[in-house]
Amino acid sequence: MTTTPVETSGTHDFDGDGLSAKARDHLWMHFTRMSSYAEAAVPTIVRGEGARIYDVNGREYLDGLAGLFVVQAGHGREELARAAYDQAKELAFFPLWSYAHPPAIDLADRLASYAPGDLNKVFFTTGGGEAVETAWKLAKQYFKLVGKPMKHKVISRAVAYHGTPQGALSITGIPDAKKYFEPLVPGAHKVPNTNFYRAPEYGDDLEAFGRWAADQIDFAIEMEGPDTVAAVFLEPVQNSGGCFTPPPGYFQRVREICDKHDVLLVSDEVICAFGRLGTMFGCDKFGYVPDMITCAKGMTSGYSPIGACLVSDRIAAPFYQGDVSFPHGYTFGGHPVSAAVAMRNLDLFEREGLTQHVLQNEGAFRSTLEKLLDLPIVGDVRGDGYFYGIELVKDKTTKETFDDDESERLLRGFMSKALFEAGLYCRADDRGDPVVQLSPPLIIGQPEFDEIEGVLRSVLTEAWARL
């Protein structure tokens, strides 16, 4: 796909050893075992162009994760950098606390035009976790305003990741992500996810399994008491655990359940929005209309941080009456520069047809990755759009997985480094069963699909030989 990268010579002189030393001494990296770099150089990325990134030593890598499910339009887009520059000259900052500015107004209007149903109100944040936090707080206050003050609990799925703020972390279904920060916000309850590869029920009937999984939400609401449950938080395709897609009819059944119990359905699309699945919003791909959408990442293709919670007119209505307000916000929510970048990014989406490009190529991406199923270590390939997980197993026949020590040696001890050294940046993840996750920029096509498959084949073959 044709792109317009920023003009760059790539000739900056970086002191790799000096940068690594300063990083070890002062930079506390996120979700990182800092001891890993006590004697090793800190991997340092200095430049990106298209679907490629370059480290401090000039080595090139295919960005198979779009940074972190973010860089939809690819790296080095001069027009996005220019949008930030132009806006910063005009108005670098102003808060949305009782005031507005044109970039936020225009972006809210545009997002509402893309959103399904009556999701016409946009509350801006600076990222995805804050958007999830916003949705829960809003749901709680909404039910107080409409005379149902006991409705405050939330339902989400096992192994699902929804963010790191205390509320969002409570909604998260990953025990290891939460245990160090407990006690968390009370009232968050978990139901089974849609991992059909390891279906505990109806493992030979995808549609029946989907009905069963959705009905677990109904059961959880009944057990907690419908008069106490405010919202259900679900990703269109669940990220953590390895790209769990919804079975046919799953979301339609969930919508019925939420309507029956007067529970809000929140579509957490921090990853799945803005073309990742080939549609502007992930709920469009699977044919359901939520009450709220949380989104972030791809809105600016990562060129500036922003997030949002889109809210239906019905849910927003009580907040637009009398002296009611939503006493919640963020200093940098809807930042003028970020909003301007988002508008230019969405211009680019429309001009280059990025969502259509994904829809046209998702089948080729899947079929290329499915070639890996001939390897003894590959148990399942699953996902949608440009968002895939490859589950690794010890025994394909029994689906036996790896124990904790084996996962440690396989993923952290070998695969993460081996994939990077082979020129592919992606994620080897053990939140749930061991998986390799892929979420490349939306601009790539068959040559890059083949490159990804080739690197994975080589590294996975060596990983199996080492077991």
C-alpha positions in Angstrom: 0.0 0.0 0.0 1.4 3.4 -0.9 2.3 5.6 2.0 4.0 9.0 2.4 6.7 8.7 5.0 8.4 11.6 6.6 11.6 12.7 4.8 14.5 11.6 7.1 18.1 10.8 6.6 18.3 8.6 9.6 21.8 9.8 10.2 21.5 11.0 13.8 24.5 10.0 15.8 23.3 8.2 18.9 25.6 7.1 21.7 24.1 3.7 22.2 26.1 2.8 25.3 25.5 6.2 26.9 21.7 6.0 26.3 21.6 2.4 27.7 23.4 3.5 30.8 21.1 6.5 31.4 18.1 4.2 30.8 19.3 1.7 33.4 20.0 4.5 35.9 16.9 6.6 35.5 14.2 5.3 33.1 11.7 3.1 34.8 10.1 1.2 31.9 6.5 0.0 32.0 5.6 -3.7 32.7 9.4 -4.4 32.6 11.7 -6.5 34.7 14.3 -3.9 35.2 16.8 -6.4 36.5 16.9 -7.9 32.9 19.1 -4.9 31.9 21.5 -5.0 34.8 24.2 -6.4 32.5 22.5 -6.1 29.1 21.9 -3.1 26.8 18.4 -1.6 26.9 16.8 -2.0 23.5 16.3 1.5 22.2 14.2 2.4 19.2 15.2 5.7 17.6 13.2 5.9 14.3 10.2 4.5 12.4 9.2 4.6 8.8 6.1 2.9 7.4 5.9 -0.6 9.0 9.6 -0.5 10.0 11.4 0.6 13.2 15.1 1.1 13.7 17.2 0.8 16.8 20.1 2.8 18.1 22.5 0.6 16.2 20.7 1.1 12.9 19.1 -2.4 12.8 15.8 -2.6 11.1 12.7 -4.5 12.4 9.2 -5.1 11.1 6.8 -3.6 13.6 4.4 -6.6 14.0 2.6 -4.9 16.9 2.1 -1.4 15.6 4.0 -0.2 18.7 1.4 -1.4 21.1 -1.7 -1.9 18.9 -1.4 1.8 18.0 0.4 2.9 14.9 -2.4 2.2 12.4 -1.2 4.5 9.6 2.5 3.5 10.0 5.5 5.4 11.3 7.0 8.6 9.9 3.8 10.3 8.6 4.9 13.9 8.1 1.3 15.2 7.8 0.5 13.9 11.3 3.6 15.6 12.7 2.7 18.7 10.8 -0.8 18.7 12.3 0.6 18.7 15.8 3.0 21.6 14.9 0.3 23.7 13.3 -2.1 23.2 16.2 0.6 23.9 18.8 1.3 27.2 17.1 -2.4 28.2 17.2 -3.4 26.9 20.6 -1.1 24.5 22.4 -3.3 23.8 25.4 -6.7 24.7 27.0 -8.8 22.4 29.3 -12.3 21.2 28.6 -13.4 22.2 32.1 -16.4 24.4 31.2 -14.7 25.6 28.1 -14.3 24.2 24.6 -11.9 24.5 21.7 -12.4 23.8 18.0 -10.2 20.6 17.7 -12.1 18.9 20.5 -15.5 20.0 19.1 -14.6 18.8 15.6 -13.3 15.5 16.7 -16.3 14.8 19.0 -18.6 15.6 16.0 -16.6 13.3 13.8 -16.5 10.4 16.2 -20.2 10.7 16.8 -20.7 10.5 13.0 -18.8 7.2 12.9 -20.4 5.6 16.0 -23.4 3.3 15.7 -26.8 4.0 17.1 -27.3 7.1 19.2 -23.7 7.2 20.6 -23.5 10.9 20.1 -21.7 12.2 23.2 -17.9 12.1 23.5 -16.0 12.4 26.8 -12.3 12.8 26.1 -9.5 11.3 28.2 -5.8 10.9 27.6 -5.8 7.1 27.2 -7.6 3.8 27.2 -7.5 3.0 30.9 -8.9 6.4 31.7 -11.7 5.8 29.2 -12.6 2.6 31.0 -12.4 4.3 34.4 -14.7 7.0 33.0 -17.3 4.5 31.7 -17.6 2.8 35.1 -17.9 6.0 37.0 -20.4 7.3 34.5 -22.5 4.1 34.8 -22.6 4.4 38.6 -23.7 8.0 38.5 -26.2 7.4 35.8 -28.1 4.8 37.8 -28.1 7.1 40.8 -29.6 9.8 38.7 -32.4 7.6 37.4 -33.3 6.3 40.8 -31.5 3.0 40.9 -28.6 3.8 43.3 -27.7 0.2 44.1 -26.6 -0.6 40.6 -22.8 -0.2 40.8 -21.3 -3.6 40.0 -19.7 -4.6 36.7 -19.2 -7.9 34.8 -16.2 -8.6 32.6 -14.4 -11.7 31.3 -11.6 -13.9 32.6 -8.1 -13.0 31.5 -9.4 -9.7 29.9 -7.3 -6.6 30.2 -9.0 -3.3 30.7 -6.3 -1.0 32.1 -4.2 -0.1 35.1 -6.2 2.6 37.1 -7.7 1.1 40.2 -11.2 0.8 38.7 -10.1 -0.4 35.3 -7.8 -2.8 37.0 -10.7 -4.2 39.0 -12.5 -4.9 35.7 -9.3 -6.6 34.4 -9.5 -10.4 34.7 -5.7 -11.2 35.0 -4.9 -12.2 38.6 -1.2 -11.5 38.3 -1.9 -8.0 37.1 -4.0 -7.2 40.2 -2.6 -9.1 43.2 0.1 -6.5 44.0 -2.5 -3.6 44.2 -5.3 -5.2 46.1 -7.7 -4.4 47.6 -9.1 -2.8 44.5 -12.5 -1.2 43.8 -15.1 -3.7 44.9 -18.0 -4.9 42.7 -16.2 -6.3 39.7 -17.1 -9.9 38.8 -15.8 -12.2 36.1 -17.4 -14.6 33.6 -15.8 -17.1 31.1 -14.3 -15.7 27.9 -14.8 -16.9 24.3 -11.7 -19.0 23.9 -13.3 -21.7 21.7 -10.0 -23.6 21.4 -10.3 -24.4 25.1 -14.1 -24.4 25.4 -15.2 -25.9 28.7 -18.6 -26.6 27.2 -19.8 -27.3 23.6 -16.3 -27.6 22.3 -17.6 -29.1 19.0 -20.3 -26.5 18.4 -19.1 -22.8 18.0 -22.6 -21.3 18.0 -23.8 -23.3 21.1 -20.6 -22.4 22.9 -21.2 -18.7 22.1 -24.7 -19.0 23.5 -23.3 -20.7 26.6 -20.7 -18.1 27.1 -23.2 -15.2 26.8 -25.6 -17.0 29.2 -22.9 -17.0 31.8 -23.3 -13.2 31.9 -27.0 -13.6 32.5 -26.3 -16.1 35.3 -23.7 -13.7 36.9 -26.2 -10.8 36.8 -28.9 -13.0 38.3 -26.5 -14.2 41.1 -25.3 -10.7 42.0 -28.8 -9.3 41.7 -29.9 -7.3 38.7 -30.7 -4.4 40.9 -26.9 -4.2 41.8 -25.3 -4.6 38.4 -24.6 -1.4 36.4 -22.5 -2.5 33.4 -20.9 -5.3 31.3 -17.4 -4.5 29.9 -16.4 -6.6 26.8 -13.9 -6.2 24.0 -15.1 -7.0 20.5 -12.0 -9.3 20.2 -10.5 -10.0 23.6 -6.8 -9.1 23.5 -5.3 -10.8 26.6 -5.1 -14.5 26.3 -4.6 -14.3 22.6 -7.3 -12.7 20.4 -10.5 -14.4 21.4 -13.2 -13.7 18.8 -16.9 -13.8 19.5 -18.9 -16.8 18.3 -21.8 -16.1 16.0 -24.7 -14.5 17.9 -22.7 -13.9 21.0 -23.0 -10.2 21.2 -26.6 -10.2 20.1 -27.4 -12.5 23.0 -25.4 -10.2 25.4 -27.3 -7.2 24.2 -30.6 -9.1 25.0 -29.3 -9.9 28.4 -28.3 -6.4 29.2 -31.6 -5.0 28.0 -33.5 -7.5 30.1 -31.7 -6.5 33.3 -31.3 -2.8 32.5 -27.5 -3.2 32.5 -25.3 -1.0 30.3 -23.1 -2.7 27.6 -19.7 -1.1 27.3 -17.7 -2.1 24.2 -14.0 -1.7 25.2 -12.4 -0.8 21.9 -9.1 0.6 23.0 -7.5 -1.8 20.6 -10.3 -2.8 18.3 -11.4 0.6 17.1 -10.0 2.6 14.2 -9.5 0.0 11.6 -7.9 -2.8 13.6 -10.7 -5.2 12.6 -11.4 -3.4 9.3 -14.2 -1.2 10.6 -14.0 2.2 12.4 -15.5 0.6 15.5 -15.2 -3.1 16.4 -18.8 -3.4 17.4 -19.7 -2.7 13.7 -17.8 -5.8 12.7 -19.9 -8.0 14.9 -23.3 -6.2 14.5 -24.1 -4.9 17.9 -24.8 -1.4 19.4 -23.4 -0.8 22.9 -24.4 1.9 25.3 -20.8 3.2 25.6 -17.6 2.7 23.6 -14.2 3.2 25.2 -11.4 3.9 22.7 -7.9 5.4 22.4 -4.7 4.0 20.7 -5.4 4.1 17.0 -7.3 7.4 17.1 -4.1 9.3 16.4 -2.1 6.3 15.2 0.0 7.0 18.3 1.3 10.4 17.1 -0.2 12.1 20.2 -2.0 10.6 23.2 -5.8 10.7 23.5 -8.7 8.5 24.5 -12.5 8.8 24.7 -15.7 7.4 26.1 -18.5 7.6 23.6 -21.9 7.6 25.3 -25.5 7.1 24.0 -27.9 9.9 24.1 -30.1 7.9 26.5 -27.4 7.5 29.0 -26.2 11.1 28.7 -29.7 12.6 29.0 -29.9 12.9 32.8 -26.5 14.7 32.9 -27.8 17.4 30.6 -30.6 18.5 32.9 -30.8 21.0 35.7 -27.8 21.4 37.9 -26.4 17.9 37.3 -22.8 17.5 36.2 -20.4 14.6 35.8 -17.6 15.6 38.4 -14.8 13.8 36.6 -12.1 14.8 34.1 -8.5 15.0 33.2 -6.2 18.0 32.7 -5.1 16.8 29.3 -8.3 15.1 28.1 -9.1 16.2 24.6 -5.8 18.1 24.3 -6.0 20.5 21.3 -2.8 19.1 19.8 -3.9 15.5 20.2 -7.4 16.3 18.8 -5.9 18.0 15.8 -3.7 15.0 15.1 -6.7 12.7 15.4 -8.6 14.7 12.9 -5.7 14.5 10.4 -5.2 10.8 11.1 -8.9 10.2 10.3 -8.5 12.2 7.1 -5.7 9.9 6.2 -7.9 6.8 7.0 -10.6 8.0 4.6 -8.2 9.2 1.8 -6.2 6.0 1.8 -9.1 3.6 2.6 -7.2 1.9 5.5 -10.3 0.1 6.8 -11.1 -1.2 3.4 -7.5 -2.3 3.0 -7.8 -4.4 6.1 -11.0 -6.0 5.0 -9.5 -6.8 1.6 -6.4 -8.3 3.1 -7.5 -9.9 6.4 -8.1 -13.3 4.7 -4.7 -13.4 3.2 -3.1 -12.5 6.6 -5.0 -15.3 8.2 -4.2 -17.9 5.6 -0.5 -16.9 5.7 -0.4 -17.3 9.5 -2.4 -20.6 9.3 0.6 -22.1 7.4 2.2 -22.3 10.8 -0.3 -24.9 11.9 2.0 -27.5 10.4 4.5 -26.9 13.3 4.1 -29.2 16.3 4.3 -26.2 18.7 1.4 -24.3 17.1 -2.0 -25.2 18.5 -4.3 -22.5 17.3 -4.3 -19.4 15.1 -7.2 -17.0 15.9 -8.2 -13.4 15.5 -9.8 -11.0 13.1 -8.8 -8.1 10.8 -5.1 -7.3 11.5 -5.2 -8.7 15.0 -4.1 -12.3 15.6 -2.9 -14.6 18.3 -1.0 -17.9 17.8 -1.3 -20.2 20.8 1.7 -22.5 21.5 1.2 -26.0 22.9 3.3 -29.0 24.1 1.0 -31.5 22.5 -1.4 -30.6 19.6 -3.5 -33.7 20.0 -4.3 -33.2 23.7 -3.8 -29.3 23.6 -1.5 -29.7 26.6 0.0 -26.3 27.5 3.3 -25.4 29.1 3.7 -25.1 32.9 4.9 -21.9 34.4 8.6 -22.8 34.3 8.4 -23.9 30.7 6.6 -20.7 29.7 9.3 -18.7 31.5 12.0 -20.4 29.5 10.1 -20.5 26.3 8.7 -16.9 26.2 11.0 -14.8 28.2 14.1 -16.9 28.1 14.1 -17.5 24.4 11.3 -16.3 22.1 11.0 -12.6 22.9 14.7 -12.0 22.3 14.9 -14.4 19.3 12.0 -12.8 17.5 13.4 -9.4 18.0 16.9 -10.5 16.9 15.3 -12.1 13.8 13.9 -8.7 12.8 10.3 -9.0 14.1 8.9 -6.9 16.9 5.8 -8.6 18.3 4.5 -9.9 21.6 5.2 -13.3 23.2 2.7 -13.3 26.0 1.7 -15.7 28.8 -1.3 -13.9 30.3 -3.3 -17.0 30.0 -1.8 -19.8 27.8 1.4 -18.9 25.9 0.7 -17.0 22.7 2.4 -14.9 20.1 0.4 -11.8 19.3 0.4 -9.8 16.0 -1.2 -6.4 15.4 0.8 -4.7 12.6 0.3 -1.3 11.0 -2.8 -1.3 8.8 -0.7 -0.4 5.7 1.0 -3.8 5.3 0.2 -6.5 2.7 1.3 -9.9 1.4 5.1 -9.2 1.4 5.0 -8.4 5.1 2.6 -11.3 5.8 5.2 -13.6 4.3 8.0 -12.0 6.2 6.1 -12.4 9.5 5.4 -16.1 8.7 9.0 -16.7 7.8 10.4 -15.3 11.0 7.9 -17.0 13.1 8.5 -20.3 11.4 12.2 -20.1 12.0 12.0 -19.1 15.6 9.2 -21.5 16.6 11.0 -24.4 15.0 14.1 -23.6 17.1 11.9 -23.1 20.2 10.5 -26.6 19.7 14.0 -28.1 19.3 15.0 -26.5 22.6 12.2 -28.0 24.6 
